[in-house]
Amino acid sequence: MVNLEAEPLSRIFAALSDATRRRLLAQLHGVPEATVSELARPLPISLPAVLKHLDVLEGAGLIARRKAGRSVHIRLTPEPMDQAAAWLLRYRAFWGESLDRLAAIVEEAPEA
């Protein structure tokens, strides 16, 4: 089993594996920050459930929180996403080469 405490990349991908968390990140895209209430409003889940999702995103380093009075403001922190993208890019080259080899084999195969 993967130790999520010791593996930042595992925390990032675990956070991204949930559709609600991806939706929260999408809501934050293009805005400097949003309050928890603004993020929760369009979601069909309770505020405590939203807070739990935000905890996971914060634990992965994908968001940062700032308290201003009684409001909690959330903003994206893109650095962890850069780590995930770099990891995926390494494997994209591998899969591209593998699929190219498969296509060449299929093209060479005699038709039935």
Contacts in CASP RR format, 6 or more apart in sequence:
PFRMAT RR
TARGET T0000
AUTHOR 0000-0000-0000
METHOD contacts of the structure
MODEL  1
MVNLEAEPLSRIFAALSDATRRRLLAQLHGVPEATVSELARPLPISLPAV
LKHLDVLEGAGLIARRKAGRSVHIRLTPEPMDQAAAWLLRYRAFWGESLD
RLAAIVEEAPEA
2 10 0 8 1.000
3 10 0 8 1.000
4 10 0 8 1.000
4 11 0 8 1.000
4 14 0 8 1.000
8 60 0 8 1.000
8 80 0 8 1.000
8 83 0 8 1.000
9 83 0 8 1.000
9 84 0 8 1.000
9 87 0 8 1.000
11 59 0 8 1.000
11 60 0 8 1.000
11 61 0 8 1.000
12 60 0 8 1.000
12 61 0 8 1.000
12 62 0 8 1.000
12 80 0 8 1.000
12 81 0 8 1.000
12 83 0 8 1.000
12 84 0 8 1.000
13 84 0 8 1.000
14 56 0 8 1.000
14 60 0 8 1.000
15 21 0 8 1.000
15 56 0 8 1.000
15 57 0 8 1.000
15 59 0 8 1.000
15 60 0 8 1.000
15 62 0 8 1.000
16 22 0 8 1.000
16 25 0 8 1.000
16 60 0 8 1.000
16 62 0 8 1.000
16 84 0 8 1.000
18 53 0 8 1.000
18 56 0 8 1.000
20 43 0 8 1.000
20 45 0 8 1.000
20 49 0 8 1.000
20 53 0 8 1.000
21 53 0 8 1.000
21 56 0 8 1.000
21 57 0 8 1.000
23 43 0 8 1.000
24 39 0 8 1.000
24 43 0 8 1.000
24 50 0 8 1.000
24 53 0 8 1.000
24 54 0 8 1.000
24 57 0 8 1.000
24 63 0 8 1.000
25 57 0 8 1.000
25 62 0 8 1.000
25 63 0 8 1.000
25 76 0 8 1.000
27 34 0 8 1.000
27 38 0 8 1.000
27 39 0 8 1.000
27 42 0 8 1.000
28 34 0 8 1.000
28 39 0 8 1.000
28 63 0 8 1.000
28 74 0 8 1.000
28 75 0 8 1.000
28 76 0 8 1.000
29 76 0 8 1.000
32 75 0 8 1.000
33 66 0 8 1.000
33 73 0 8 1.000
33 74 0 8 1.000
33 75 0 8 1.000
34 73 0 8 1.000
34 74 0 8 1.000
34 75 0 8 1.000
35 71 0 8 1.000
35 72 0 8 1.000
35 73 0 8 1.000
35 74 0 8 1.000
36 47 0 8 1.000
36 50 0 8 1.000
36 51 0 8 1.000
36 54 0 8 1.000
36 71 0 8 1.000
36 72 0 8 1.000
36 74 0 8 1.000
37 47 0 8 1.000
37 71 0 8 1.000
39 50 0 8 1.000
39 54 0 8 1.000
39 74 0 8 1.000
40 47 0 8 1.000
40 50 0 8 1.000
43 50 0 8 1.000
54 63 0 8 1.000
54 65 0 8 1.000
54 74 0 8 1.000
57 63 0 8 1.000
58 64 0 8 1.000
58 65 0 8 1.000
60 80 0 8 1.000
61 77 0 8 1.000
61 79 0 8 1.000
61 80 0 8 1.000
62 76 0 8 1.000
62 77 0 8 1.000
62 80 0 8 1.000
62 81 0 8 1.000
63 74 0 8 1.000
63 75 0 8 1.000
63 76 0 8 1.000
63 77 0 8 1.000
64 74 0 8 1.000
64 75 0 8 1.000
64 77 0 8 1.000
65 72 0 8 1.000
65 73 0 8 1.000
65 74 0 8 1.000
66 72 0 8 1.000
66 73 0 8 1.000
66 74 0 8 1.000
66 75 0 8 1.000
67 73 0 8 1.000
END
